[in-house]
Amino acid sequence: MKIKYVITDVDGVLIDRMPIYKKAFQSVVTDFGVPKKDAGKYYYDTAGTPIEKQISGILRKWKANSAEFLVDDLVIKFFKIASVHPHPPLFIGVKKTVKKLKGLGKFLCATSGSKTAELEELFKRNSLQYDVILGSDKIPKGDEHIKFFARHFHIPKNKFCAKALYLGDGPQDMRIASANKVMEVGITNTVSAEKLLKAGAKKIIRNIEEVLEFME
């Protein structure tokens, strides 16, 4: 199969911001009786899920249902805490890999649970040339992002997916890829290879440059 479209998650794949986000997540949920360690583990184990669903999910898990009406406010608080680090670093090899993928004629799509405008600014600042950048402020990350990408390139979703690769660092990323019949590639920046494989990953890489091996 010749890959034409490369879909990547952002945090944990391109930008090394997951530790920052984990601390922000812990900060917003520990007030509701969730132990800090359990909050951190839950955040990583559900990586790739929109933040509002992560917050709602852990509140339900810890029987803090009375706080669920605060989810929207907690999401705002989460991003406010995380924003104290306005210049998160890229992972090693990201710029080089993006440049090589574009040189090979691949179309690059970014999918994220963050806000689109913020992502666009980060990509511009870091000179990452992506064709489509899509956050979750209007369209939640998941199947709808895949449909959006297909529409952007004016082709049926099944034809887009047949020539696409999805690179993610979280179990939910692998589930999204599997559900849409997109090649599932997990990168071990956030969770273990075992967790990614269990979630549906068909290939595992440890450095983003390894994704180039699937372009031949």
C-alpha positions as CSV (number, residue, x, y, z in Angstrom):
1,M,0.0,0.0,0.0
2,K,1.4,3.4,-1.0
3,I,0.8,6.0,1.7
4,K,-0.3,9.4,0.4
5,Y,-1.8,11.0,3.5
6,V,-0.1,11.1,6.9
7,I,-2.3,11.9,9.9
8,T,-0.5,12.7,13.1
9,D,-1.6,13.5,16.6
10,V,0.2,16.6,17.9
11,D,0.9,16.5,21.7
12,G,3.1,13.4,22.4
13,V,4.0,13.0,18.7
14,L,5.2,16.3,17.4
15,I,5.3,18.5,20.5
16,D,6.6,17.4,23.8
17,R,3.8,18.8,25.9
18,M,2.2,15.7,27.5
19,P,4.1,16.1,30.8
20,I,2.8,19.7,31.0
21,Y,-0.8,18.6,30.2
22,K,-0.6,15.7,32.7
23,K,0.2,18.2,35.5
24,A,-2.6,20.5,34.4
25,F,-5.0,17.5,34.4
26,Q,-3.9,16.5,37.8
27,S,-4.4,20.1,39.1
28,V,-8.0,20.3,37.9
29,V,-9.3,16.9,39.1
30,T,-7.5,16.3,42.4
31,D,-9.8,18.8,44.1
32,F,-12.6,16.3,43.6
33,G,-11.0,13.4,45.5
34,V,-9.0,11.9,42.6
35,P,-5.5,10.9,43.8
36,K,-2.7,12.7,41.9
37,K,-1.0,9.4,40.8
38,D,-4.2,7.9,39.6
39,A,-5.1,11.2,37.7
40,G,-1.7,11.1,35.9
41,K,-2.1,7.4,35.0
42,Y,-5.6,8.0,33.7
43,Y,-4.6,10.9,31.6
44,Y,-1.8,8.9,29.8
45,D,-4.0,5.8,29.5
46,T,-6.7,7.8,27.7
47,A,-4.2,9.9,25.6
48,G,-5.8,10.8,22.3
49,T,-9.2,11.5,23.8
50,P,-10.6,15.1,23.8
51,I,-9.8,16.7,27.2
52,E,-13.5,17.3,28.1
53,K,-14.1,13.6,27.8
54,Q,-11.0,12.8,29.9
55,I,-12.2,15.1,32.7
56,S,-15.7,13.8,32.5
57,G,-14.5,10.2,32.4
58,I,-12.3,10.4,35.5
59,L,-15.0,12.3,37.5
60,R,-17.4,9.4,36.8
61,K,-14.8,6.8,37.6
62,W,-14.2,8.4,41.0
63,K,-17.9,8.9,41.7
64,A,-17.6,12.7,41.5
65,N,-20.7,12.9,39.4
66,S,-21.8,16.1,41.2
67,A,-18.9,17.9,39.5
68,E,-19.7,16.9,36.0
69,F,-21.6,20.2,35.4
70,L,-18.3,21.9,35.9
71,V,-16.5,20.1,33.0
72,D,-16.6,23.2,30.7
73,D,-15.1,25.3,33.4
74,L,-12.5,22.7,34.2
75,V,-11.4,22.5,30.5
76,I,-10.9,26.3,30.6
77,K,-8.9,25.9,33.8
78,F,-6.8,23.1,32.3
79,F,-5.7,25.1,29.2
80,K,-5.1,28.2,31.5
81,I,-2.7,26.1,33.6
82,A,-1.0,24.6,30.6
83,S,-0.6,28.0,28.9
84,V,2.1,29.1,31.4
85,H,4.4,27.1,29.1
86,P,3.9,29.0,25.8
87,H,6.9,27.5,24.0
88,P,6.8,23.7,24.4
89,P,9.6,21.9,22.6
90,L,9.4,19.7,19.5
91,F,10.5,16.1,19.8
92,I,13.9,15.4,18.3
93,G,13.6,14.7,14.5
94,V,10.2,16.3,14.0
95,K,11.3,19.1,11.7
96,K,13.5,16.9,9.7
97,T,10.8,14.2,9.3
98,V,8.1,16.7,8.3
99,K,10.4,18.2,5.7
100,K,11.2,14.8,4.3
101,L,7.5,13.8,4.1
102,K,6.7,17.0,2.2
103,G,9.6,16.3,-0.1
104,L,8.2,12.9,-0.8
105,G,4.9,14.6,-1.8
106,K,2.9,13.4,1.2
107,F,-0.1,15.4,2.5
108,L,0.1,16.0,6.2
109,C,-3.0,16.3,8.5
110,A,-2.8,17.2,12.2
111,T,-5.5,16.0,14.6
112,S,-5.6,17.2,18.2
113,G,-7.8,17.7,21.3
114,S,-6.3,21.2,21.6
115,K,-7.7,24.4,20.0
116,T,-7.2,25.0,16.3
117,A,-6.0,28.6,16.5
118,E,-3.4,27.7,19.1
119,L,-2.1,24.8,17.1
120,E,-1.8,26.9,13.9
121,E,0.3,29.4,15.9
122,L,2.5,26.6,17.2
123,F,3.0,25.1,13.7
124,K,3.8,28.5,12.3
125,R,6.3,29.3,15.0
126,N,8.0,25.9,14.5
127,S,7.9,26.0,10.7
128,L,5.9,22.8,10.4
129,Q,4.3,22.7,7.0
130,Y,1.0,20.8,7.4
131,D,-1.8,20.8,4.8
132,V,-4.6,20.6,7.4
133,I,-4.5,21.4,11.2
134,L,-7.6,20.5,13.1
135,G,-8.3,20.9,16.8
136,S,-11.3,20.0,18.9
137,D,-12.8,23.3,19.7
138,K,-15.4,22.9,16.9
139,I,-15.1,19.3,15.8
140,P,-14.2,16.8,18.5
141,K,-11.2,14.6,17.7
142,G,-12.2,11.2,16.4
143,D,-14.1,9.9,13.4
144,E,-15.3,13.4,12.4
145,H,-11.7,14.6,12.0
146,I,-11.1,11.7,9.5
147,K,-14.2,12.7,7.6
148,F,-13.1,16.3,7.6
149,F,-9.7,15.4,6.1
150,A,-11.3,13.4,3.3
151,R,-13.6,16.3,2.4
152,H,-10.6,18.7,2.5
153,F,-8.9,16.6,-0.3
154,H,-12.2,16.1,-2.2
155,I,-12.2,12.3,-2.1
156,P,-14.5,9.7,-0.6
157,K,-13.6,8.8,3.0
158,N,-12.9,5.1,2.1
159,K,-10.4,6.1,-0.6
160,F,-8.7,8.6,1.7
161,C,-8.4,6.0,4.5
162,A,-7.0,3.4,2.2
163,K,-4.0,5.5,1.5
164,A,-3.6,7.1,4.9
165,L,-1.4,6.4,7.9
166,Y,-2.3,7.5,11.4
167,L,0.6,8.2,13.9
168,G,-0.4,8.6,17.5
169,D,1.0,8.3,21.0
170,G,-2.2,7.2,22.8
171,P,-4.5,4.2,22.9
172,Q,-7.5,6.3,21.7
173,D,-5.5,7.3,18.6
174,M,-5.1,3.6,17.7
175,R,-8.8,3.0,18.2
176,I,-9.7,5.9,15.9
177,A,-7.3,4.6,13.2
178,S,-8.7,1.1,13.5
179,A,-12.3,2.1,13.4
180,N,-11.6,4.0,10.2
181,K,-9.4,1.4,8.6
182,V,-6.4,3.7,8.6
183,M,-2.9,2.2,9.0
184,E,-2.2,2.3,12.8
185,V,1.3,3.4,13.9
186,G,2.0,4.0,17.6
187,I,4.9,6.0,18.9
188,T,6.1,5.3,22.4
189,N,6.5,8.8,23.7
190,T,3.7,8.6,26.1
191,V,2.6,5.0,26.8
192,S,4.2,1.6,26.4
193,A,4.3,-0.3,23.1
194,E,2.2,-3.0,24.9
195,K,-0.7,-0.6,25.5
196,L,-0.5,0.8,22.0
197,L,-0.6,-2.8,20.5
198,K,-3.5,-3.7,22.8
199,A,-5.4,-0.7,21.5
200,G,-4.9,-1.7,17.9
201,A,-1.5,-0.5,16.7
202,K,-0.1,-2.6,13.9
203,K,3.3,-0.9,13.9
204,I,5.4,0.6,16.7
205,I,8.1,3.2,16.4
206,R,10.2,4.9,19.1
207,N,11.3,8.0,17.1
208,I,9.3,9.9,14.6
209,E,11.9,9.5,11.9
210,E,11.1,5.8,11.8
211,V,7.7,6.7,10.2
212,L,9.6,7.3,6.9
213,E,10.1,3.5,6.6
214,F,6.4,3.2,5.7
215,M,6.6,5.6,2.9
216,E,8.2,3.3,0.3
